[in-house]
Amino acid sequence: MSNLSMPVTFANDVLQGEFDNAGYAICRLAVNTTIGIAGFMDRASDMGCHYHDEDFGQTLGVYGVPGGPYLVLPLLGSSLPRDVVGKLVVDGYFNPLGYVKYNGKFYVSLGQNVLKLVDQRSRAVGKLREVERNSVDYYAAMRSLYIQRRNAAIRNDIPSPGTDPVPPAAPLAPDAPTQ
């Protein structure tokens, strides 16, 4: 699924002026599509082309467009109005599969979006259950985590896949002596 999103990532990297990242996106697309057998294997990471993901909601955030209120939408889950506009309206124009029709309808891009949602949900379900078990207010915890993650994505502070997104807590310092 990540290989299919590289044209969208490339376009948003260019719009954000992140030309180094745009080069990585093109490298990943070319290498994983050819040597990686249509994206089924990740050969680009072995060659130093790191994975990153960009969307038009992040591009709008880079240009200072406010996110708006936190929303929980059916099928999409957590989002901000800025991100909904970016993902559902603009990113479709950057996706080459968005122009492929079957029987006069855009089933290919719809199928890609459904598979991407299922893939994202399956990767996050364990962490979501952990947040639900450990939070007093699940909605507030999810809102805070989502907004923090989107702000980090806009700043390009998202860690590489496979690393722990939350660094371990620093040990507590002993109490300072009172005077």
C-alpha positions in Angstrom: 0.0 0.0 0.0 2.9 2.4 0.7 4.2 2.1 -2.9 0.8 3.1 -4.2 0.8 6.3 -2.2 4.3 7.5 -3.4 2.9 9.7 -6.3 0.7 11.5 -3.7 3.7 11.8 -1.3 5.9 13.1 -4.2 3.4 15.8 -5.2 3.0 17.0 -1.7 6.8 17.0 -1.1 7.2 19.3 -4.1 4.4 21.6 -3.0 6.0 21.8 0.5 9.4 22.6 -1.0 10.9 19.4 0.4 12.8 18.4 -2.7 15.1 15.9 -0.9 12.1 14.0 0.4 10.5 14.2 -3.1 13.6 12.5 -4.4 13.3 9.8 -1.9 9.6 9.3 -2.9 10.5 9.0 -6.6 13.4 6.6 -5.7 11.0 4.4 -3.6 8.4 4.4 -6.4 10.9 3.5 -9.1 12.9 0.9 -7.1 9.9 -0.8 -5.4 7.9 -0.9 -8.6 10.7 -2.5 -10.6 13.1 -4.5 -8.4 10.5 -4.8 -5.6 8.0 -6.5 -8.0 5.2 -3.9 -8.2 5.8 -2.9 -4.6 5.4 -6.3 -3.0 8.9 -6.1 -1.6 10.6 -3.0 -0.1 14.0 -2.9 -1.9 14.2 0.9 -1.7 14.9 1.0 2.1 17.9 -1.3 1.5 19.2 1.3 -1.0 18.8 4.3 1.5 15.5 5.7 0.2 13.6 6.1 3.5 9.9 5.9 3.7 7.8 8.9 4.5 4.2 9.8 3.9 2.8 13.2 3.0 -0.7 14.3 2.2 -2.4 17.6 1.2 -3.6 18.2 4.8 0.0 18.3 5.8 0.8 20.6 2.9 -2.0 23.0 4.0 -0.6 22.8 7.5 2.9 23.8 6.3 1.3 26.9 4.7 -0.3 27.8 8.0 -3.9 26.7 7.4 -5.5 25.9 10.8 -6.7 22.4 11.3 -10.1 23.2 12.7 -12.0 21.2 15.3 -11.3 17.5 15.9 -13.7 15.2 14.2 -14.3 11.4 14.4 -15.8 10.4 11.0 -17.3 7.1 10.0 -14.7 4.9 8.2 -12.1 7.7 8.3 -11.8 7.9 12.1 -9.9 10.8 13.7 -9.4 13.8 11.5 -9.4 17.6 11.2 -11.4 19.4 8.5 -8.1 20.5 6.8 -7.1 16.9 6.6 -10.4 15.7 5.2 -10.3 18.3 2.4 -6.7 17.2 1.7 -7.2 13.5 1.7 -10.7 13.2 0.1 -10.6 16.1 -2.4 -7.1 17.1 -3.5 -4.9 13.9 -3.0 -7.2 12.0 -5.4 -5.9 14.3 -8.2 -2.3 13.4 -7.4 -3.0 9.6 -7.5 -2.6 8.1 -10.9 -5.0 5.3 -10.0 -7.6 8.0 -9.5 -7.8 8.3 -13.3 -8.3 4.5 -14.0 -11.9 3.6 -14.8 -13.6 0.3 -14.9 -17.1 0.3 -16.6 -17.0 4.1 -16.5 -16.5 4.3 -12.7 -13.5 4.9 -10.5 -13.5 1.5 -8.7 -9.7 1.2 -8.7 -9.0 4.3 -6.5 -12.0 3.4 -4.3 -10.6 0.0 -3.8 -7.1 1.4 -3.0 -8.6 3.8 -0.4 -10.6 1.0 1.3 -7.6 -1.3 1.4 -5.5 1.5 2.9 -8.1 2.2 5.6 -8.2 -1.5 6.5 -4.4 -1.7 6.5 -4.0 1.4 8.7 -6.7 0.1 11.1 -5.1 -3.3 11.4 -1.7 -1.8 12.2 -3.1 0.5 14.9 -5.7 -1.7 16.6 -3.4 -3.0 19.3 -2.2 0.5 20.2 -5.8 1.8 20.2 -6.9 -0.9 22.6 -3.9 0.0 24.9 -4.9 3.7 24.9 -8.5 2.7 25.6 -7.5 0.6 28.6 -5.1 3.1 30.0 -7.0 6.4 29.6 -9.5 8.0 31.8 -11.2 9.8 28.9 -10.6 7.8 25.7 -12.0 10.6 23.5 -9.7 13.3 25.0 -6.7 10.9 24.8 -7.4 10.1 21.1 -7.9 13.8 20.3 -4.7 14.8 22.0 -2.7 12.0 20.4 -4.1 12.6 16.9 -3.4 16.4 17.0 0.1 15.8 18.4 0.8 13.3 15.6 -0.5 15.5 12.8 1.5 18.5 14.1 4.6 16.3 14.2 3.9 15.1 10.6 3.6 18.7 9.5 7.0 19.5 11.1 8.4 16.2 9.6 9.2 14.9 13.1 7.5 11.5 12.6 9.9 8.7 13.5 10.8 6.0 10.9 8.5 3.0 10.7 9.4 0.3 13.2 10.6 2.7 15.8 8.8 3.5 19.0 6.8 6.8 18.4 6.9 7.6 22.1 10.4 7.9 23.6 10.8 6.2 27.0 10.1 8.5 29.9 13.1 10.0 31.7 13.7 8.7 35.2 12.3 11.0 37.9 14.9 13.1 39.6 15.1 12.8 43.4 13.4 15.5 45.3 15.5 18.6 45.7 16.4 19.4 49.3 14.2 21.9 51.0 15.6 25.0 52.6 
